[in-house]
Amino acid sequence: MTKTTPDHPLLYQINTRIWLTEISRRLGRPATLDDIPETELDYLAQIGFQWIWLLSVWKTGEAGRLVSRTNDDWRRGFEEALPDLREDDIAGSGFAVADYSVSDGLGGSAALARVRDRLRRRGLRLMLDFVPNHMAMDHKWVETDPHYFMAGNDADLEREAMNYVRLKRRGGEMIFAHGRDPYFPGWPDTLQLDYSNPAAQEAMLGELAKIAAQCDGVRCDMAMLLLPDVFERTWGKPIEPFWPRAICKVRESNPDFCFMAEVYWDLESTLLMQGFDYAYDKRLYDRLRDGNAGPVRDHLRAPVDYQSKMTRFLENHDEPRAAATFSRDEHRAAATISYLSPGMRFFHQGQCEGKKVHISPHLIRGPVEPLDEQLKQFYNRLLKLLRLDEVHQGRWHLLECLPAWQDNWTWSCFVSFLWEGANNRRLLVAVNYASNQSQCYVRLPFADMADRDWQFSDQLSEATYRRAGSDLSSRGLYLDMTPWQTHAFAITSVEAPQCAALASE
């Protein structure tokens, strides 16, 4: 099989409906996928992305829209994001799918096919959503195949009104369960699919095949909810495994198709073993948010082959904005660790510009926010680094940090690692992931170090340093860094003065 994307690829998530609303404002008319400017696609390719994830392209129904507009808790969140909220801004959740066909307002399936072709011409691959756990309340199966859904009864509805709903159907009223996970109330704009029913599994295999014909990969929403033990714990029913069969079926006709799992509860390895290419690394994100270097460093001790299947992120449509979560210095430090580590590098629309307002996937409009110029410049440098061959095809090593002197406890505040590529190309990343100034020595695993000097050029700033190889070999690289400071050193050898003198004689 020919590899069409590099190792450790870059993914960019775009809220499609919000993007088209912004384009509509510029055009002065409703925009579809055909109106996405060529220049914007060119830019995404030029800065190094390999994957574009278009969020919320599928049809949502009137039932979901009504729930979104009348749910008081949700509406308060919408009004916080958009103080000038209008009813038309609330289009319903992109995860309450009424049909896996492209919304007419986005231009329909033909427009999606054309934008996919435009992406392909630039070397970009298209990722779309697959929401396997549930469907919208007005999905056609409610009428044609109600047995595909988890049924309830009057007692369920009385006992757990937040988890069940009575729906009127042409064939008579029925009580259905809302889609949910075992720890939270149901999503009131959805109905839970019953995976204990083999016919429901077959129907969802058909839906997945339909999606796979329109894109190059899928992000599978809450993928762990379909694991047999999780499903049985939630619903009390045993099921046959879905993912291995589904992934195998798609790859019979699309061998290079990519599956990415949204997954929590430390079930990443379970889903990878079932065939997923990538799994969300929520654990690293949580540890970065906690601001403690030790757990972050421990997390990066996992085998590189495993880490390479992790999807690393600082924000997405579910998480708060990184610029609102971290101070600017913390943000830069967390991004340096997250995106220069092995794995898929997942960026969210607006992240690099420092946007702070979290926008719900129920909305089609976001607020106008100022550009954070300093953060934008940082991300420009970081994205330039992420185009280097060594951070895609190179070897990665977590480095050992040692105390700079006796009782110097701040060595434990560092996270440092190394990429080694072809032709001795080396990139050393060092981050003081702490709110205090810290010092350490970093051990460098170079056999050719002692007989020359070395230049360390920081790719995240203009700083350049020269160090004697003999000192680096005996003690390591000395670092004294301010709170949250980051370095990404390109390391090159230079002739030591005594060597140059001998060569000239």
N, C-alpha and C positions, 0 to 999 in steps of 0.2 A: 504494500500500500504506500503510495507517495504521500509524504508529509506536506501539507499545504500551509501550515502555520508553524512558526518557530516554537521551540521549547519556551516555556514561561511567557505565553502571549499576553497582549494587552487587550482588555475589554472595556468598551465605553458604553454605559447605559444611558439611554435617552428616553425621557417621558414623551412619547410620540405626540400625544394630544396637546401637551403644553408647547412642544416645539412648533407644531402646526398653528397653534393659536398665535404665537409670536410672529411667525411668517405671515399669517393672515393680517395681523396688525400692520406689517410693513407693506403688504400688497394692497390693502384696502378692500379685500374680498376674502371669502372662505378659501383656505388653502387645503390641498390634498398632498399625498406623498409625492406626486409628480412635481409639486412646487418647491421641493427641497432644493436649494441652490447647489449647483455643481461646485461652487467655491467652498461651500461648507463640507461637502464630502471630500474634496481635495485636501482640505485642511486636516481632517481626521486621519486620512491616509499619510499625509506628510509628517505628522507629529508622532507616528509610529504605532497606531492602533491596528490590530489584526481582526478584531471582532467588534461589531456594532449590535448592541441589544436594543431593539425597538420595543419598549414597554407599552402594553395596552393597545394593541392593534385590533383585538377581536371584538366582536359585537357584544354590547351589553344591552339588556332589555329594560322595558319600562318598569318592571317590578323592582329591579335593583336600583334604578334611578329614584324611584319613590322612597325606598328605604333610606337611601343616602340623604335625600332631602328632608326627611322627617325624623331621623335619628338625632335626638337632642345632643347626646355626647359627641357624636361625630361632627355635628354642625358647629359646636363650640370650637372644635379644632380647626374647622374650615375658616371660621371667622377670625381666629388668631392669625392664620396665615394670610388671609385676604380680608382686611377690615372693610373693604368695599364689595364684599361678596354679593354676587347676583345668582339667581336660580340657575341661569344657563351655565354658570361655572361648574355646577355639580352634575356630572354626566353619569355617575355611577361607577363603582369600582371596576377596574380592569381585570380583577380576579373573580368577579361574578360573571362568568362567561355564559352568554346566551347561545352563542354559536361560534365554532371555530372557523369563521370566515371573516374577512376584513370588513370593518365598519364602512358603510357607504360614505360617511362623512370624511373618511381618510382616502377615499378613491376606490375602494373595493379591492378584490384580489388581483385584478390586472395592474393596478397601480403598485401594489406590493411587489409583484413580479418584476415590474420595471425598475423599482428602486433597488431590488436585489441584484438585478443585472448591472445597474450603475455602480453598486458597491463592488461587485466581482471584478469589474474592469479596473478597479483601483487596488485589487488584492485584498479587499475587505470581505469578511464573511458575516452573514446575518444570523443573529440569534433571536428567537421569539419565546413567548411564554407557553408553558404547558401547566395547567392547573389540575392535577389528577384527582385531588381529594373530593371536589365538589363542583356543582354547576349552579347557574343562576336559577332563581325560582320560576322563571318563565321559559326554561329550556323546553324544547319540543318533547323531550322524553317524559315530562310530567303528564302529558296526555297520552303519548303512544306507548311508553314503556315505564310506567311508574315503579315497577318492581326493580328497576336499576337503582333506585334510591332507598335509603334507610327509612323504613316506615316506623311510625309511632302509634300510640293509642291515646285515649282520653286521659288515662292515668299519667302517662308520660307528660302530656301537655299541662296537666294540672300541677304536677310535681316540679317540672322544669320548663316553665313557660319561656325562658330565654333560649332553650335549646330545641324547641319544637314549634311547628307552625301548622295550622289547618288551612288547606288550600282548596278553593273551588275548582273543580274540573268538569269538563263535559261528561265524563264518565262517573261523576259523583265525587263528593268531598273526600279528602284523605288527609291524614296527619303525617307529616314528614319531619325528619330530624334536620336541623341546620348543620352545615359543615363545621367541624371544630377539631381542636386538638384536645388531649386528655386533661389539660391544665387550665383551660380558659373557657368562658361561655362561647356559644356558637356564633358564627358570623351570620347575622340576621338577614343578609341578602343572598344567602346560598342554601342549597340542599346537599346533604351528605350522600355520596355514592356508596353503594353497598358492595364491597369487593368480595364478600362471601358468596355472591351470586356469580357463577362463571359467565353468565350472559352479559353481566355488567362489565366484567373484565374484558371480554371480547369486544364490547362496544367501545371501551376506552382505548383498546389497541387500535381500533379503526380510527378514532379521533387523533391519536398520536401519529398514525401513518399519514393522515390528512395534513397535519401540521408539518411533518417532516418533508413533504413534497414542496413546501413553500419557503424553506429556510435551510440553514446549514447546521443548526444546533438549537437545543432548547434549554432554557433554565426551568427546572422542574420545581414548582412551588411546593414548599413544605413536604419534600420528597419522603422524609422519614415516616410520615403518617401512614404510608402504605406498607411499611414493614410488618410482617405478620404479628410479631409480639406487640407492637405499638397499636395496631388496629384492634387486636383482641382485647388489649387493656382498655381501650377507649370504648369499644362497642360490645364486648363480650362474645364476639363471633370469630372463629378461626377462619383464616383465608389462605389460599395458595399464594406463593410469592408472585408478585406482578413484575417487578423491575427486570430480573434477568431475562424473562421471556420477551418483555416489551423491547428492551435494548437489542436483544438478538434479532428480533423480527425487523426492526428498523434497519439494522446494519446489513441485513441480507440484500437490500437494494441500495443502501447508502453507507458503505463501509467506513467512510470518513466522517460520518455524522457525529456531532459532539453532544454529550449529555452532561449538564452541570446541575448539581443538587443543591437546593437550599436545604440546609440540614442543621439541627441543633442537638443538644443533649448528648454530646460526645459520640454521635452515631456516624461520624464521617467515614471511618474505616469500614463500617458495615456496608454503607452504600457504595463505596469504591469497590469493595469485593463483589457487589452485585452488578458491576459493569460501568458505573459512572466514570467519566473522564476527570471531572473536577467536583470538589465539594467545598461549600462555604467554610472558611476558617473563622468562625465566630469566636472561638477561644482566643486566638491571637488578638482579635479586635478588642475583646473584653479586657485582656491583660494590658494592652496598650492604653486603654481608657483608664485603667487603675493607676497607671503612671509609675509602676515599679519594674525596674530593669530585670531583677532576678527571675520572676516568672516568665518574662518575655524571652530571656536567654534560655531558660529551661525548655520552653516551647520549641525553640529553634534547634534543639538537640535531636529532634526526630530525624530518622533517615532521610537523606536528600530525595530519594525516589518517592517517598511518601509526601514530603513537603511540596514536591513538584506538581502534585495533584490537588493542592490546596488553592482555593480562590481567596486572595488577600484583598481586603478592602478597608476603607476608613469611613465610608458612608454608602448608603443605597436608599431606595425608596422607603424602606422600613425603618432605618436607623436615622437618628437626628443628624443634621449637617455637621461635618467635621469642624468647620469654622466656628460653629456655635458650641461645640463640645470641648475642643482643645484651645488653649491660648495659641497665638500665632507661632511661638517658639516650640511649644509642645506638638503642634500640628506638623511642623516641618520635621521634627524628630521622629514622630510616629510614621509619617509618610516615607521617610528615608528607610526605616526598618522594614515597613510593610512591603513597599514596592521594589526594593532592591534585594529582597529575599526570594528564594525559589517559589514558583507557583504561577498561577494566572494572576495578572495584575488588573484589578477591577476598579475603574474610575466611574464616578457618577456625574451626570450633567450638572454643571454649576459648581462642582467641587473645586476645580482649579482656579476659579474666579473668586472663591471665598464667599459664596452665597451662604446665608445663615438660616433662612426660613425653610423649614421642612414642609414639603408640599404633598398632600395626601394623593394616592392614586385614584381617588374619587373625583379629583378636580381636573379641569382642562386649562386652568390659567394660574400663573404664579405671580407674585409681586415683582415690581421692578426694584432691584437692589444694586447698590454701588459696587464697583469693582474694587477688590483688594489688590492693589497693584503689586505690593511686596510679595504676597502669596502667589500671584500669577507669575512673577519673575522666578520664584523658587520652582514652581511646577514646570516652567519652561526649561529650566536647567535639568530638573529630574527627568523629564520626558526625553530630553536629548541624551542623557545617560542611558536610558532604557532602550535606545536604538543601537547601543553597542553590541557587537557580536558576543563579547565575553559574558554578558549578563543574560544571554539566551542559550548559547551552546557551550559556555565555559563550565569549569568545575567550581563548585561552591564549598567553602569551608567555614565553619564557625570557629573563631579564634579564641585562644585563651588569654584572659586579662589577669595580670598579677599586681599585687600592691606595689606602689612606687617607693615606699619605705615601710619600715616596721610600724604597725598600728595604723597604717593608711587604709581605712575602711572604704574609702570612696571608689576603690577599684571595682567594687561590686555594682556600681552604677552604670557600668559600660556595657554596651552591646556592640560587638565588632565581628565582622566576617569578611571574607575575601572571595572574589571571582578571579579565576585564572583562565585565560583564553589562549588561542593560537598565537604563535610568535612571541611568547612571553608577555602577552598583554595582561596586566594585573590591575584590579580595582579593589582597593581596601576601603571598607566602610566602617566608620567608627562613630558612635553616638553616645553622648553622656545623657542617658535617659533618667534625669533626676533634676530636682529644683535647686541643687547645690553645685558648686564648683567641684570637679573631681579630677583625680590623677590616677594613672596606671601605666604599666608597661604591657604592650601587646606583643605576644610571641608571633614571629613571622616564619612560616614553614618553607623558607627558600634555601636550597643547598648552595646556591651560587652567591651568597650574600656578602661574605667577609672580605673579598678581595677588591672591592670597588665602593665608590660612593653611590648613593641613591637619591633621586629626586622624587618628592611627593607633591603632586600638583592637585589641589583641591578643585574638583569639578563643580562643587556647589558654591564656590566663592572664587576670588582671584588669588588666594594665598598659594605660595609655593615654598617648599622647605627642602633643604639638602642635608642628608644624614650620612655619617660614616658607616660603611658596611660592617666594620669590625665591632662597633658599638651595638648595631642592630643585631648582629649574630650572637653577641654575648649576653645582652640584657633585654633586647626587644626595642620596639618603638615607644618612646616616652610620649604620653599625651597628658596635657593639662587643659581641660576644657570647661567653659562656662556652662551654666544650667541649660540643658536641652540642646547644646551645640552639636552640630553634625559635620562630619567630613566624609567625602568620597574621593579618596586619593588615587589618581592614576600614578603608578609607580614605574619609573624608568631608571635604568642604570646609567651612571656617568663615570668617566675615568677619574679615579682618585689622583690628586696632584702628583704623588710619587710615581704612580704608574705612567703618567704622561711624560714625566721627566726621563724615565728609563727608556721609554719608547722612542724619544727623540735623539738619544745618544748614538 
